[in-house]
Amino acid sequence: MPGIDDLPIRDELRGKSPYGAPQLDVPVRLNTNENPYPLPEPLVRRIGERVTEAARELNRYPDRDAVELRTELAAYLTRTTGHAVERAQVWAANGSNEIIQQLLQAFGGPGRTAIGFEPSYSMHALISRGTGTGWISGPRTEDFTIDVDASAAAIAERKPDVVFVCSPNNPTGTAVEAETVLALYEAAQAAKPSLVVIDEAYGEFSHRPSLLPLIEGRPNLVVSRTMSKAFGAAGLRLGYLAADAAVVDAVQLVRLPYHLSAVTQATALAALEHTDTLLGYVEQLKTERDRLVAELRATGLEVTESDANFVQFGRFDDAHAAWQALLDRGVLVRDNGVPGRLRVTAGTPDENDAFLDAVRDLMKELNR
């Protein structure tokens, strides 16, 4: 049977692997940064009501501009960040990955490049390649923060068209200071100018305030968000951005017609009605994340400071062997390929207890 490389596929896609994480049937699954709490029953009922209303008009195309949804997303951002955002500054798509794809379709593409500071969210590089955008891997320090001088120098030298800054960063969990973003933005504007995208998929879990206010007066700065994490709606696939209204106009040039279904819009609107309850779960997860950090350090492991709903820990002589040992104990975490380290998602207290027991057992075995 022919393989992918036997097809007339684009050269930059040859030998690449699709994004994915193992979905194994184990008692404790903490590898994909999902929110472990099911949606509350009042919200489930409200989703049913809104979807029922939408179903009565499924013979018609959905609102292609998602006006009501964008209005409510703007209100949510204004209330939770303290920075006033208008509907015209907000765009929504099928997950933050489609937001990234649309930005690269509009501002990247053949003959253009994007830079990210790795290790970071691998889809930035994958979607760049998928849109024909050249990828540049920028530097990070030993503690996984961004070296401002080295990164600004890389931007000045390579002159990318798109700059990705992930805060909190996935897979390390580290947040980025506002001063760092401003320095990179200034470097990017002096070099090209180019679009700077702050990926705040885990922003609600951070101890630090959102970087969204930085978009004020900076037309080439974009903040990307998702409802998958804080809203516990990974199955919804709803991402959004906030930026200057001109950026929203630009991505509409490349969006597919009627890209957000009426059912998706209805479900997202129902979730936004229950923001306070859902953000209450976020506070519980932040407490559990901090407990994971403390308990992992108590075992003698190195733990990267985390502002997300996950924790990077190590160092192991053989990270994949440690991953397998935890799996053998019924706990699935993520091996992201960061040398010597693994990543665990903050789960429910019981799930976290099971994970910590497995780690302690593993450490006793390694110490023997």
Secondary structure, DSSP 8 states (H G I E B T S, - for coil): ---GGGS---GGGTT-----------SEE-SS----S---HHHHHHHHHHHHHHHTTTTS---TT-HHHHHHHHHHHHHHHSS---GGGEEEESHHHHHHHHHHHHH--TT-EEEEESSS-HHHHHHHHHTT-EEEEE---TTS---HHHHHHHHHHH--SEEEEESS-TTT-----HHHHHHHHHHHHHHS--EEEEE-TTGGG-SS--SGGGGTT-TTEEEEEESSSTTS-TTT--EEEE--HHHHHHHTTTS-TT-S-HHHHHHHHHHHTTHHHHHHHHHHHHHHHHHHHHHHHHTT-EE---SSSEEEEE--SSHHHHHHHHHHTTEE-B--S-TTEEEEE---HHHHHHHHHHHHHHHHHHH-
